[in-house]
Amino acid sequence: MSSAKTPKLFLAGEVTDEMTFKVIPFLQENRRRKVEIFINSEGGSVQQALQIYQLIKNHGKVTTIAVAECSSAATLILAGANERLAMFETDFLIHHGSEGSNSRKETWNNETKYIRMVEIYKSIGIPDDMLKLFMNYEETLTTAAALKYKLITGVYT
């Protein structure tokens, strides 16, 4: 759990380039320390979320904590840590996404991102049948459901 000396980063709002540019220096400055990243986000850019996910994985000593809302691309950021916590009454949304495509290249990029998202969610233990349901229907999960389906590993106290 949290201690006063544990470095903390608060990510709120839409997942954008700016959010990525907050994470990079924070993790570099604390590369040898255990850190906590609090997330309250409605989602945003899947590409940026995948970048942040990889930064968290590479650091290896990150605990992510979902606060209030952790939807769409934000759940990918959450999934980057081995220890994934949530406060009570947090809402989660895992889904396919709705990035439109106008070209063959955009369609391919969206399909590649979808495949990567599925790989990430499977790697943290979300059962295939539930993952298929979550990805195809926009159902909000409670903290209890997120714990049951292994999106989070515990409740933040």
C-alpha positions as CSV (number, residue, x, y, z in Angstrom):
1,M,0.0,0.0,0.0
2,S,0.9,3.6,-0.1
3,S,3.5,5.4,2.0
4,A,4.3,9.1,2.3
5,K,7.7,8.5,0.6
6,T,6.4,6.5,-2.4
7,P,6.5,8.8,-5.4
8,K,3.0,9.4,-6.9
9,L,1.7,10.5,-10.2
10,F,-1.9,11.5,-10.9
11,L,-3.3,11.0,-14.4
12,A,-6.7,12.6,-14.9
13,G,-8.7,13.3,-18.0
14,E,-8.3,12.2,-21.5
15,V,-5.4,9.9,-22.5
16,T,-3.4,12.1,-24.8
17,D,0.2,12.9,-25.8
18,E,0.4,15.2,-22.9
19,M,-0.3,12.4,-20.5
20,T,2.4,10.3,-22.0
21,F,4.8,13.2,-21.6
22,K,4.0,13.4,-17.9
23,V,4.7,9.7,-17.4
24,I,8.1,9.5,-19.2
25,P,10.0,11.9,-16.9
26,F,8.2,10.7,-13.8
27,L,9.3,7.1,-14.4
28,Q,12.8,8.2,-15.5
29,E,13.3,10.2,-12.3
30,N,12.2,7.2,-10.2
31,R,13.6,4.4,-12.3
32,R,15.0,2.5,-9.2
33,R,12.0,3.2,-6.9
34,K,8.6,1.7,-6.4
35,V,6.0,4.3,-7.6
36,E,2.2,4.7,-7.7
37,I,0.2,6.0,-10.6
38,F,-3.4,7.1,-9.8
39,I,-5.7,7.0,-12.8
40,N,-9.1,8.8,-13.2
41,S,-9.8,8.8,-16.9
42,E,-12.7,8.4,-19.4
43,G,-10.2,7.0,-21.9
44,G,-8.8,8.5,-25.1
45,S,-6.0,7.6,-27.5
46,V,-5.4,3.8,-27.6
47,Q,-1.9,4.5,-29.2
48,Q,-0.9,6.7,-26.2
49,A,-2.3,4.2,-23.7
50,L,-0.2,1.5,-25.3
51,Q,2.9,3.7,-25.0
52,I,2.2,4.3,-21.3
53,Y,1.4,0.6,-20.8
54,Q,4.8,-0.3,-22.1
55,L,6.6,2.4,-20.1
56,I,5.0,1.0,-16.9
57,K,5.9,-2.6,-17.9
58,N,9.5,-1.6,-18.5
59,H,9.8,0.2,-15.2
60,G,8.6,-2.9,-13.3
61,K,8.0,-1.3,-9.9
62,V,4.7,0.5,-10.6
63,T,1.4,0.1,-8.7
64,T,-1.6,1.5,-10.6
65,I,-4.7,2.7,-8.7
66,A,-8.0,3.4,-10.4
67,V,-10.0,6.3,-9.0
68,A,-13.6,6.9,-9.8
69,E,-13.5,6.1,-13.5
70,C,-11.1,4.0,-15.5
71,S,-12.5,3.5,-19.0
72,S,-11.4,2.5,-22.4
73,A,-7.8,3.4,-23.0
74,A,-7.2,4.1,-19.3
75,T,-7.8,0.4,-18.6
76,L,-4.7,-0.4,-20.7
77,I,-2.6,2.0,-18.6
78,L,-4.0,0.3,-15.5
79,A,-3.1,-3.2,-16.9
80,G,0.6,-2.2,-17.2
81,A,1.3,-2.8,-13.5
82,N,1.6,-6.2,-11.7
83,E,-0.2,-4.6,-8.8
84,R,-3.5,-3.0,-10.0
85,L,-5.7,-1.5,-7.4
86,A,-9.0,0.4,-7.3
87,M,-10.9,2.5,-4.9
88,F,-14.4,1.4,-4.0
89,E,-17.1,2.7,-6.4
90,T,-14.7,2.9,-9.3
91,D,-16.3,2.2,-12.7
92,F,-14.4,0.4,-15.5
93,L,-15.0,0.0,-19.2
94,I,-13.2,-2.4,-21.5
95,H,-14.4,-2.3,-25.1
96,H,-13.3,-2.5,-28.7
97,G,-13.2,1.2,-29.2
98,S,-14.8,3.3,-31.9
99,E,-11.9,4.8,-33.9
100,G,-13.3,5.2,-37.3
101,S,-11.2,4.5,-40.4
102,N,-11.0,6.1,-43.8
103,S,-8.2,4.1,-45.3
104,R,-6.8,0.6,-45.5
105,K,-3.8,1.7,-43.4
106,E,-6.1,3.1,-40.6
107,T,-8.1,-0.1,-40.7
108,W,-5.0,-2.2,-40.3
109,N,-3.7,0.0,-37.5
110,N,-7.0,-0.3,-35.6
111,E,-7.0,-4.1,-36.1
112,T,-3.4,-4.2,-34.8
113,K,-4.3,-2.2,-31.7
114,Y,-7.4,-4.4,-31.1
115,I,-5.2,-7.5,-31.2
116,R,-2.7,-5.9,-28.8
117,M,-5.5,-4.9,-26.4
118,V,-6.8,-8.5,-26.3
119,E,-3.3,-9.8,-25.7
120,I,-2.8,-7.4,-22.8
121,Y,-6.2,-8.3,-21.1
122,K,-5.5,-12.0,-21.6
123,S,-2.1,-11.7,-20.0
124,I,-3.5,-10.3,-16.8
125,G,-5.9,-13.2,-16.5
126,I,-9.3,-12.0,-17.8
127,P,-11.1,-15.1,-19.0
128,D,-11.7,-15.4,-22.7
129,D,-15.4,-15.6,-22.5
130,M,-15.7,-12.5,-20.3
131,L,-13.1,-10.7,-22.5
132,K,-15.2,-11.4,-25.6
133,L,-18.3,-10.0,-23.8
134,F,-16.5,-6.9,-22.6
135,M,-14.9,-6.1,-26.0
136,N,-18.1,-6.5,-27.9
137,Y,-20.6,-4.8,-25.5
138,E,-20.0,-1.6,-23.6
139,E,-20.8,-2.8,-20.1
140,T,-19.5,-0.9,-17.1
141,L,-17.8,-3.0,-14.4
142,T,-17.9,-2.2,-10.7
143,T,-14.8,-2.6,-8.5
144,A,-16.1,-6.0,-7.3
145,A,-16.5,-7.2,-10.9
146,A,-13.1,-5.9,-11.9
147,L,-11.6,-7.8,-9.0
148,K,-13.6,-11.0,-9.9
149,Y,-12.4,-10.8,-13.6
150,K,-8.8,-10.0,-12.7
151,L,-8.7,-6.5,-14.2
152,I,-7.5,-5.4,-10.7
153,T,-5.6,-7.4,-8.1
154,G,-7.0,-5.7,-5.0
155,V,-8.8,-2.8,-3.4
156,Y,-6.9,0.4,-2.4
157,T,-7.3,1.2,1.3
